[in-house]
Amino acid sequence: MRRRLTGAFVALAVVVAPVGVAKAASFNVKDYGAKGDGKAIDSVAIDKAITAASQAVGGTVEIPPGTYLSRSIHLRSNITINLQQGARIVASGSGIDAPEPNPTYGRYQDFGHSHFRNALLWGENVENVNLTGKGVIDGANKLETGENIPAGKGDKMLSLKFCRNVNITDVTFREAGHFAIITNGCNGMKLDRITVDTPDDRDGINFINSSNVELSNSTVISSDDAVAFKSDYATGKTFPSENNVVRDSTIQSTENNAIQFGSETCGSFRNIQFRNLKVTGASKAGLGMVSMDGAVIEDVLYDNIQLTRTGSPIFIHVGKRGRCPNDPPTGKIRNITYRNITGTNLTAPRDIPGDPEYASTISGRADSKITGLTFDNVRLTVPGNHKESDASKSPPEVSDAYPPRIYGVRPAFGFWLRNAADVRFLNSTIEFEKNDGRPAFTTDSVQNISLDGVQVERSTGANDLQWRRSGGTSVTNSTTTNGQALRTKTG
């Protein structure tokens, strides 16, 4: 039976088991031949220290200050790697491990998702791994971001497949290629006080098919998706992604989505929380959620989030790409809560295809309505400056794509909703910087939408609310920001 959370969300406790021995044996990489001079290849020495620490069951690999030019480093279970302040692991321009073959399942997702070993650091079936210290792991512009990777080159910084009980604390990841951190099939991870600084490469962190994950007190800046939860078919299986928390962090995507579900969505997602976050840029969606490949996404909470410089503040979309085996059915999105969300300066930080801003969008399908949405104390100041005739726009139906630009100009300056049901807006305010001729809200084929305690800036057009082919509408205790009655068009 599906568990539906109503009212308060279940508190999540992400517990990661400690490695176990507080004063474990120490293994200094320089004792194994590492030079740390930025010239010698030190990954062989680092691997030897890792092997010794793993055999000691809980040993600590000490990497002292210096620059350690490295090819692929191979992680093992039951270790701590302490990257001391002043220490830098720097990617070599050659000699990175080849991507492992994946002829059966590689066709279901991009090349970067389909392979794990062409990374600067990687581990498979590892557990009880700590990566600590205030040092830096630096791609130094040597990691690839595309789909055609030359031999000896890597396209990711830290790759973890089927991992358990992993802690990453204080480390900085810089110029990370396609991914700074990618996990698939992992259970039990805690990332605290980390920095991902890769604004001109691609993704920051992708948690794929992973559960019991907590990211906290961190800064993540990327070009592509900054913090994303996904579920692909790279390993020939999917796992539920559940009981995950992202909190007390600053997140930015210069050209894509800051916080995102998808686009890879073969498996399902539930009981995910985002709390106390600052989104400081997203040229696409600040808070994005798409189900493209059959996933059910449910029981998600966004609470106390500040959005600035985001092209589309909130974007939810159900598509039907089906890039998974066995012709998956249309996915579902339900029981999503946005609470205490503020948004200002809502335009994209970089010039990308499409317009620099789009209204928040909820777009389901006729065969899969988005249901059970709550917007409580959502306060957005949008750019505005659209003409009244834009209120008559009818965005196209799009099944196989997912960027916010697929719908073009929205027929509302605040929220446009299509194919949704059971939607509540409570104690919220929508304003604009420049006069706008569109309504604050426009619905298409929406059932049971209520506004209670909502204020919107008066449109310079004829209507403040526009209900098209929609039923069960309720507006109470709601006015313009000047206290005027809301003008409503129904049709």
C-alpha positions as CSV (number, residue, x, y, z in Angstrom):
1,M,0.0,0.0,0.0
2,R,1.4,3.4,-0.9
3,R,2.2,5.5,2.1
4,R,0.8,9.0,1.7
5,L,2.0,11.7,4.1
6,T,-0.5,14.3,5.1
7,G,0.1,17.3,7.3
8,A,3.5,17.0,8.8
9,F,6.2,15.0,7.0
10,V,7.9,12.1,8.6
11,A,11.2,13.3,10.1
12,L,14.1,11.7,8.4
13,A,17.1,10.3,10.3
14,V,20.0,9.5,8.0
15,V,22.4,7.4,10.0
16,V,25.8,6.5,8.6
17,A,27.7,3.9,10.4
18,P,31.2,5.0,11.5
19,V,34.2,3.1,10.2
20,G,34.7,1.9,13.7
21,V,38.2,2.5,15.1
22,A,38.8,6.0,16.4
23,K,42.6,5.7,16.5
24,A,43.1,3.5,13.5
25,A,46.5,2.7,11.9
26,S,47.8,5.6,9.8
27,F,49.3,5.1,6.3
28,N,51.1,8.2,4.9
29,V,51.1,8.1,1.1
30,K,54.7,9.4,1.0
31,D,55.8,6.3,2.8
32,Y,54.5,4.4,-0.3
33,G,56.4,6.6,-2.8
34,A,54.2,9.6,-3.4
35,K,56.1,12.8,-4.2
36,G,53.5,15.4,-4.0
37,D,55.5,17.7,-6.4
38,G,52.8,18.0,-9.1
39,K,55.1,16.3,-11.6
40,A,55.4,12.6,-10.6
41,I,52.3,10.4,-11.0
42,D,51.3,9.6,-7.4
43,S,48.2,7.5,-7.9
44,V,50.1,4.2,-7.7
45,A,51.5,5.2,-4.3
46,I,48.1,6.4,-3.1
47,D,46.5,3.0,-4.2
48,K,49.2,1.1,-2.2
49,A,48.3,3.2,0.9
50,I,44.6,2.6,0.4
51,T,45.2,-1.2,0.1
52,A,47.2,-1.2,3.3
53,A,44.6,0.8,5.2
54,S,41.8,-1.5,3.9
55,Q,43.7,-4.6,5.1
56,A,44.0,-2.9,8.5
57,V,40.2,-2.7,8.5
58,G,39.7,1.0,9.3
59,G,43.1,2.4,8.5
60,T,43.6,6.1,7.6
61,V,45.4,7.1,4.5
62,E,47.1,10.4,5.2
63,I,47.7,12.7,2.3
64,P,49.9,15.6,3.5
65,P,50.2,19.1,1.9
66,G,51.4,18.9,-1.7
67,T,50.2,18.4,-5.3
68,Y,49.6,14.8,-6.2
69,L,49.2,14.3,-9.9
70,S,47.0,11.2,-10.4
71,R,45.5,8.8,-12.7
72,S,42.5,6.7,-11.5
73,I,42.6,6.1,-7.7
74,H,40.8,2.9,-6.6
75,L,38.7,3.0,-3.4
76,R,38.4,0.1,-1.1
77,S,36.2,-0.7,1.9
78,N,36.9,0.2,5.5
79,I,39.2,3.2,5.0
80,T,39.5,6.9,5.8
81,I,41.3,9.1,3.3
82,N,42.4,12.3,5.1
83,L,43.2,14.9,2.5
84,Q,44.9,17.4,4.7
85,Q,44.6,21.2,4.2
86,G,47.1,22.2,1.5
87,A,46.9,18.8,-0.2
88,R,45.6,18.6,-3.8
89,I,44.9,15.6,-5.9
90,V,45.1,16.8,-9.5
91,A,43.9,14.9,-12.5
92,S,46.5,13.7,-15.0
93,G,45.8,14.5,-18.6
94,S,46.2,10.8,-19.5
95,G,46.1,7.3,-18.1
96,I,42.6,7.4,-16.5
97,D,41.0,4.0,-16.4
98,A,39.0,3.0,-19.5
99,P,35.2,2.9,-19.1
100,E,34.0,-0.6,-18.4
101,P,31.9,-2.2,-21.2
102,N,28.1,-1.8,-20.8
103,P,26.7,-3.1,-24.1
104,T,23.3,-4.2,-22.7
105,Y,22.3,-1.2,-20.6
106,G,24.3,1.7,-22.0
107,R,21.7,2.6,-24.5
108,Y,19.2,3.8,-21.8
109,Q,21.2,6.8,-20.6
110,D,24.0,9.1,-21.6
111,F,27.6,7.8,-21.8
112,G,28.6,9.5,-18.6
113,H,25.9,7.8,-16.6
114,S,26.5,4.4,-18.2
115,H,30.2,4.0,-17.0
116,F,31.8,4.3,-13.6
117,R,35.5,3.5,-13.9
118,N,36.7,6.3,-16.1
119,A,36.9,8.5,-13.1
120,L,39.7,10.2,-11.0
121,L,38.5,8.3,-7.9
122,W,36.1,5.3,-8.1
123,G,34.8,2.5,-6.0
124,E,32.4,-0.4,-6.6
125,N,30.7,-2.4,-3.9
126,V,32.7,-0.5,-1.2
127,E,31.5,0.2,2.3
128,N,32.6,2.2,5.3
129,V,34.5,4.8,3.4
130,N,35.4,8.2,4.8
131,L,36.8,11.0,2.7
132,T,37.8,13.9,5.0
133,G,40.1,16.9,5.3
134,K,40.2,20.4,3.9
135,G,42.2,19.5,0.8
136,V,41.1,19.8,-2.8
137,I,40.4,17.3,-5.6
138,D,41.1,19.2,-8.8
139,G,40.2,18.2,-12.3
140,A,42.5,21.0,-13.6
141,N,40.5,21.2,-16.8
142,K,41.6,17.6,-17.7
143,L,38.3,15.8,-17.2
144,E,35.9,15.6,-20.2
145,T,32.3,16.9,-20.4
146,G,31.1,15.4,-23.6
147,E,29.9,12.0,-24.9
148,N,32.9,11.0,-27.0
149,I,35.7,10.5,-24.5
150,P,39.3,10.0,-25.9
151,A,41.2,7.0,-24.6
152,G,43.0,7.7,-21.3
153,K,40.7,10.5,-20.4
154,G,38.1,10.6,-17.6
155,D,34.8,12.4,-17.4
156,K,34.0,12.3,-13.7
157,M,35.7,13.0,-10.4
158,L,34.3,10.7,-7.8
159,S,32.2,7.7,-8.9
160,L,30.5,5.3,-6.4
161,K,28.6,2.2,-7.5
162,F,26.7,0.0,-5.0
163,C,28.3,1.8,-2.0
164,R,27.2,1.7,1.6
165,N,28.0,3.9,4.6
166,V,30.1,6.7,3.0
167,N,31.1,10.0,4.7
168,I,32.5,12.9,2.8
169,T,33.4,15.9,4.9
170,D,35.1,19.3,4.2
171,V,36.6,18.3,0.9
172,T,36.5,20.6,-2.1
173,F,35.9,19.3,-5.7
174,R,37.0,21.6,-8.5
175,E,36.7,21.5,-12.3
176,A,35.0,18.1,-12.2
177,G,34.2,17.2,-15.8
178,H,30.8,15.6,-16.4
179,F,30.2,14.9,-12.7
180,A,31.9,16.0,-9.5
181,I,30.1,13.2,-7.6
182,I,28.0,10.4,-9.2
183,T,26.5,7.6,-7.1
184,N,24.4,4.7,-8.3
185,G,22.8,2.1,-6.1
186,C,24.2,3.5,-2.9
187,N,22.6,3.3,0.6
188,G,23.7,5.4,3.5
189,M,25.8,8.5,2.6
190,K,26.5,11.7,4.5
191,L,28.1,14.7,2.8
192,D,28.8,17.6,5.1
193,R,30.6,20.9,4.7
194,I,31.8,20.0,1.2
195,T,32.4,22.4,-1.7
196,V,31.7,21.6,-5.4
197,D,33.1,24.4,-7.6
198,T,32.6,23.4,-11.2
199,P,30.6,26.3,-12.8
200,D,32.0,25.8,-16.3
201,D,32.0,22.0,-16.5
202,R,28.7,20.0,-16.1
203,D,26.9,18.3,-13.1
204,G,27.6,18.9,-9.5
205,I,26.2,15.9,-7.6
206,N,23.9,13.2,-9.0
207,F,22.4,10.7,-6.5
208,I,21.1,7.9,-8.8
209,N,19.0,5.0,-7.4
210,S,20.3,6.0,-3.9
211,S,18.7,6.2,-0.5
212,N,19.4,7.4,3.0
213,V,21.5,10.2,1.7
214,E,22.1,13.5,3.5
215,L,23.8,16.6,2.0
216,S,24.3,19.4,4.5
217,N,26.2,22.6,5.2
218,S,27.7,22.6,1.7
219,T,28.1,24.8,-1.4
220,V,27.5,23.3,-4.8
221,I,28.0,25.4,-8.0
222,S,27.8,23.7,-11.4
223,S,27.0,24.5,-15.0
224,D,24.6,21.6,-15.5
225,D,22.3,20.1,-12.8
226,A,23.8,21.1,-9.4
227,V,22.1,18.7,-7.0
228,A,20.0,16.0,-8.8
229,F,18.1,12.9,-7.8
230,K,17.9,10.5,-10.8
231,S,17.1,6.8,-11.5
232,D,18.6,5.4,-14.7
233,Y,19.2,1.8,-15.9
234,A,23.0,1.8,-16.1
235,T,23.4,-1.1,-13.8
236,G,20.6,-3.2,-15.2
237,K,18.4,-2.5,-12.2
238,T,16.8,0.3,-10.3
239,F,16.3,0.9,-6.6
240,P,13.8,3.2,-4.9
241,S,15.3,6.5,-4.0
242,E,13.9,7.3,-0.5
243,N,14.6,9.0,2.8
244,N,17.0,11.6,1.4
245,V,17.7,15.1,2.8
246,V,19.3,18.2,1.3
247,R,19.6,21.0,3.9
248,D,21.4,24.1,5.1
249,S,23.3,24.6,1.8
250,T,23.9,27.0,-1.1
251,I,23.2,25.6,-4.6
252,Q,23.7,27.2,-8.0
253,S,23.5,26.0,-11.6
254,T,24.8,28.6,-14.0
255,E,23.1,27.0,-17.1
256,N,20.7,24.4,-16.0
257,N,18.7,23.3,-12.9
258,A,19.7,23.9,-9.3
259,I,17.7,21.3,-7.5
260,Q,16.3,18.6,-9.8
261,F,14.5,15.3,-10.1
262,G,15.4,13.7,-13.5
263,S,15.5,13.6,-16.3
264,E,16.5,10.0,-15.9
265,T,13.5,8.5,-14.0
266,C,13.2,4.8,-14.4
267,G,12.8,4.0,-10.7
268,S,10.7,5.8,-8.1
269,F,11.3,8.5,-5.5
270,R,9.6,9.0,-2.1
271,N,10.1,10.8,1.2
272,I,12.6,13.4,0.1
273,Q,13.2,16.7,1.9
274,F,14.9,20.0,0.9
275,R,15.3,22.4,3.8
276,N,16.9,25.7,4.6
277,L,18.5,26.3,1.2
278,K,19.7,29.2,-0.8
279,V,19.4,28.8,-4.6
280,T,21.6,31.5,-6.0
281,G,21.2,30.7,-9.7
282,A,19.5,28.5,-12.2
283,S,19.2,29.3,-15.9
284,K,16.5,26.7,-16.1
285,A,14.6,25.6,-13.0
286,G,15.3,26.6,-9.4
287,L,13.2,23.7,-8.1
288,G,12.7,21.3,-10.9
289,M,10.9,17.9,-11.0
290,V,10.3,15.8,-14.1
291,S,9.1,12.2,-14.5
292,M,10.1,11.2,-18.0
293,D,10.5,7.5,-17.9
294,G,7.7,6.1,-15.7
295,A,8.8,7.1,-12.2
296,V,6.5,7.8,-9.4
297,I,7.7,10.9,-7.5
298,E,5.8,11.4,-4.2
299,D,6.0,12.8,-0.7
300,V,8.5,15.6,-1.3
301,L,8.9,18.6,0.9
302,Y,10.6,21.9,0.0
303,D,10.8,24.1,3.1
304,N,12.5,27.5,3.7
305,I,14.2,28.0,0.4
306,Q,15.3,31.3,-1.1
307,L,15.5,31.6,-4.9
308,T,17.4,34.3,-6.7
309,R,18.5,34.5,-10.4
310,T,16.4,31.5,-11.5
311,G,14.8,31.4,-14.9
312,S,11.8,29.3,-13.8
313,P,11.3,29.2,-10.0
314,I,9.2,26.0,-9.8
315,F,8.8,23.6,-12.6
316,I,7.0,20.2,-12.5
317,H,6.4,18.1,-15.7
318,V,5.2,14.7,-16.5
319,G,6.5,13.4,-19.9
320,K,6.5,10.1,-21.6
321,R,10.0,9.5,-23.0
322,G,10.2,5.9,-21.7
323,R,13.9,5.6,-21.9
324,C,13.9,2.4,-19.8
325,P,13.2,-1.3,-20.6
326,N,9.8,-2.9,-20.9
327,D,7.9,0.1,-22.2
328,P,7.2,1.8,-18.8
329,P,3.8,3.4,-18.2
330,T,3.4,7.1,-17.8
331,G,4.9,8.3,-14.5
332,K,3.1,10.0,-11.6
333,I,3.9,13.0,-9.4
334,R,1.9,13.5,-6.2
335,N,1.9,14.8,-2.7
336,I,4.4,17.6,-3.1
337,T,4.6,20.5,-0.6
338,Y,6.3,23.9,-1.1
339,R,6.5,25.8,2.2
340,N,8.2,29.1,3.0
341,I,9.6,29.7,-0.5
342,T,10.8,33.2,-1.5
343,G,11.9,34.3,-5.0
344,T,13.4,37.6,-6.2
345,N,15.4,38.6,-9.2
346,L,13.9,35.7,-11.1
347,T,15.9,35.8,-14.4
348,A,18.5,33.3,-15.7
349,P,22.1,34.1,-14.7
350,R,23.4,33.1,-18.2
351,D,22.2,33.5,-21.7
352,I,20.9,30.0,-22.8
353,P,18.4,28.9,-25.5
354,G,14.9,30.2,-24.8
355,D,13.8,33.2,-22.8
356,P,15.5,34.4,-19.6
357,E,12.4,33.8,-17.5
358,Y,9.3,31.7,-17.4
359,A,6.5,31.6,-14.9
360,S,6.3,28.7,-12.5
361,T,4.8,25.7,-14.2
362,I,2.8,22.6,-13.2
363,S,2.2,20.5,-16.3
364,G,0.8,16.9,-16.1
365,R,-0.7,14.8,-18.8
366,A,-4.3,13.9,-19.5
367,D,-3.4,10.3,-18.6
368,S,-1.4,11.3,-15.5
369,K,-2.5,14.4,-13.6
370,I,-0.2,15.9,-11.0
371,T,-2.0,15.6,-7.7
372,G,-1.8,16.7,-4.1
373,L,0.2,20.0,-4.4
374,T,0.4,22.5,-1.5
375,F,2.0,25.9,-1.8
376,D,2.1,27.5,1.7
377,N,3.7,30.9,2.2
378,V,5.2,31.1,-1.3
379,R,6.3,34.7,-2.1
380,L,7.6,35.4,-5.6
381,T,8.5,38.7,-7.2
382,V,8.6,37.9,-11.0
383,P,10.0,40.1,-13.7
384,G,6.7,40.7,-15.4
385,N,6.5,43.0,-18.5
386,H,4.4,40.8,-20.7
387,K,1.5,42.1,-22.8
388,E,-2.2,41.2,-22.2
389,S,-2.4,39.1,-25.4
390,D,0.0,36.6,-23.9
391,A,-2.8,35.5,-21.5
392,S,-4.4,33.7,-24.5
393,K,-1.5,31.5,-25.2
394,S,-2.0,27.7,-25.1
395,P,1.4,26.0,-24.6
396,P,1.9,22.8,-26.7
397,E,1.8,19.3,-25.3
398,V,5.4,18.0,-25.1
399,S,6.1,14.3,-24.2
400,D,9.8,13.8,-24.9
401,A,11.5,16.9,-23.7
402,Y,11.7,18.6,-20.3
403,P,13.5,22.0,-20.2
404,P,11.2,24.9,-19.1
405,R,11.5,26.5,-22.5
406,I,9.5,23.7,-24.2
407,Y,6.2,25.6,-23.4
408,G,7.3,29.1,-24.4
409,V,5.7,32.1,-22.9
410,R,3.1,31.1,-20.2
411,P,-0.4,32.6,-20.1
412,A,0.2,33.7,-16.5
413,F,2.8,35.7,-14.7
414,G,2.8,33.7,-11.4
415,F,1.7,30.1,-12.0
416,W,0.4,28.2,-15.0
417,L,-1.1,24.8,-14.2
418,R,-2.3,22.1,-16.6
419,N,-3.6,18.6,-16.0
420,A,-3.5,18.8,-12.2
421,A,-5.8,18.1,-9.3
422,D,-6.2,18.9,-5.6
423,V,-3.9,22.0,-5.6
424,R,-3.8,24.5,-2.7
425,F,-2.2,27.9,-2.4
426,L,-2.2,29.2,1.1
427,N,-1.0,32.6,2.5
428,S,1.1,33.4,-0.6
429,T,2.0,36.5,-2.5
430,I,2.8,36.9,-6.2
431,E,4.1,40.3,-7.4
432,F,6.0,41.6,-10.4
433,E,8.8,44.1,-11.0
434,K,7.2,45.6,-14.2
435,N,3.5,45.7,-15.1
436,D,2.2,42.5,-16.6
437,G,-1.0,42.0,-18.7
438,R,-1.4,38.3,-17.9
439,P,-3.3,36.9,-15.0
440,A,-1.4,35.8,-11.9
441,F,-2.8,32.3,-12.2
442,T,-4.0,30.4,-15.3
443,T,-5.2,26.9,-15.2
444,D,-6.0,24.4,-18.0
445,S,-7.9,21.2,-17.2
446,V,-7.3,21.5,-13.4
447,Q,-9.7,20.0,-10.9
448,N,-10.0,21.3,-7.3
449,I,-7.7,24.3,-7.0
450,S,-8.1,26.6,-4.0
451,L,-6.6,29.9,-3.1
452,D,-6.8,31.0,0.6
453,G,-5.1,34.0,1.9
454,V,-3.4,34.7,-1.4
455,Q,-2.4,38.2,-2.7
456,V,-1.4,39.0,-6.2
457,E,-0.4,42.1,-7.9
458,R,-3.2,43.5,-10.1
459,S,-2.7,42.6,-13.7
460,T,-2.7,45.4,-16.2
461,G,-5.0,43.2,-18.3
462,A,-8.6,42.3,-17.8
463,N,-8.2,39.4,-15.3
464,D,-6.2,38.4,-12.2
465,L,-7.3,34.7,-12.4
466,Q,-8.1,32.6,-15.4
467,W,-9.7,29.2,-15.1
468,R,-9.8,27.4,-18.4
469,R,-11.7,24.1,-18.6
470,S,-11.2,23.7,-14.9
471,G,-13.6,22.8,-12.1
472,G,-13.8,22.9,-8.3
473,T,-12.2,26.3,-8.0
474,S,-12.3,28.1,-4.7
475,V,-11.0,31.6,-3.8
476,T,-11.3,32.8,-0.2
477,N,-9.6,35.6,1.8
478,S,-7.7,36.5,-1.3
479,T,-7.2,40.0,-2.9
480,T,-4.8,42.0,-5.0
481,T,-1.9,43.4,-3.1
482,N,-3.9,46.6,-2.8
483,G,-6.8,44.9,-1.2
484,Q,-9.0,44.9,-4.3
485,A,-11.3,42.0,-5.3
486,L,-9.8,39.6,-7.8
487,R,-11.1,39.6,-11.3
488,T,-11.8,36.1,-12.6
489,K,-12.3,34.7,-16.0
490,T,-13.8,31.3,-16.4
491,G,-14.1,29.4,-19.7
